[in-house]
Amino acid sequence: MQFNIKAWIDGALIDCTQAKVPLLSHSFSRASAVFEVMAITQTNKGPAFFCLDEHMNRFFYSAQSTYMNLDITKEELRRALASTARINSVTNGLAKFYAYYPGIELGTTASTNKLSIAIFCLDFAHLGISPADGYKPVSTGISQYRKLHPQTAPVHAKIVGNYVNSYLAKTEIRQKGFDEVLMLDTSGYVAEGATSNIFFVKGSNVFTPTKENVLPGITGRFIMQVLEEMGYPDNETHILPQDLHQYDEAFFSGTLNPVQPIKNIEDCFFKCPGPITEAIKDKMQQALTGRLEQHDRFLTYI
């Protein structure tokens, strides 16, 4: 797919096709980059970043977790994101930004602290993605691959290398005919989807796995806040796959799929979408489009 868009690389806006790194760069060959993916949503006041501060804070946390020293301030990053979104006329899409080692390296560790920052802001029209797809019901299979244990890698950081785990799991499950994947942790408890947190509904109670082994999603944390406001406080708990049949509803939540109803997990079927899933979906759509005044602080207008 050809993009007629600009990328921000180390302070310069260049043609997206010119945004390149050597194949022998440390971050390409060792997957040592960190990144964020953030929604750009259309509101009645114009396009806005959703949870900009939260994504920037996690970006800097991810860098710290991987011993990277970012040569950019949060205010500089904020301005760069806004200028990249504006020049590409993004009204409804996403921002994806990276910190990475651009130089050629053959060793396990980088021999220099020199980092590059890259920012891409893409409208869904550029990607051929329909925003409605993030709300479509999905069938789900359980992968044989387990989530990384926090003693093997910083699982609460968004490190490129961590996502080989998700890639393998989702590829395996897609080949079995499912739309999405559910991953377990190394103790056998339900963890999350490939790139999404998961929620379960039983009666008027909502449950989600504990976060010691999974990335606490920014959209997922926002969902938990909205659920509490709606009178459905979220409960973090250990969930075994053999106990899934006790729940009435289930849904994934991530940047590209804010509230995605789950039809089934293997041979366990749910109401889809159930009433609480439908209610939280409506609230999320209102929040993302600036129609809930109490959540306006999560929108940074471009």
Order of alpha helices (4+ residues) and beta strands (2+ residues): beta-beta-alpha-beta-beta-alpha-alpha-beta-beta-alpha-beta-alpha-beta-beta-beta-beta-alpha-beta-beta-beta-beta-alpha-beta
